[in-house]
Amino acid sequence: VSLWLPLALGVAAVAAGQSPLQRRVVRDVLEYFHGRSNVHFLFKEREVDGVIEREDPSGTFVQLRLGLAQTTCRKRTLQRHCRVLENRRRPTCLACYKFDTSDVPKVLDRYHNCGPSHHLAAKEIRQRDEAECRAVEEAGKGGDTLYLPGMFAFSRGLPA
């Protein structure tokens, strides 16, 4: 009990300082990570850092890094009291999300990349992550908006 208590308190403290959209991204990333076929154990949120949350007329962009810790529970079991295993897998996930401006924000675009901490630090992967996150942030701005009839009018001159 004394081993996981500091982690549980730390996670509660981290969650208290997060915006509703940030908590939604964390839940979505955990769901995505546990849905992968090569993940056999449940993972808990260890830390959230590098949080960026920006609003613009097209919506809200959220980017964060989520540190995970492996637990003793298999992912198929629905146990709530899973002890974190020390010195086991501690993957890090980068998540970039763009939400629209509605009352219940919908996801316009998203990008996840989860792997070992050293894996995400590799230069090529970091550059790809940055490019993908920029593309996510641009979602909903002009270029990919829905075309509605009458948005553009073209007239063709008659030959003289």
Disulfide bonds with the S-S distance in Angstrom:
Cys73-Cys82 2.03
Cys93-Cys114 2.06
Cys96-Cys133 1.71
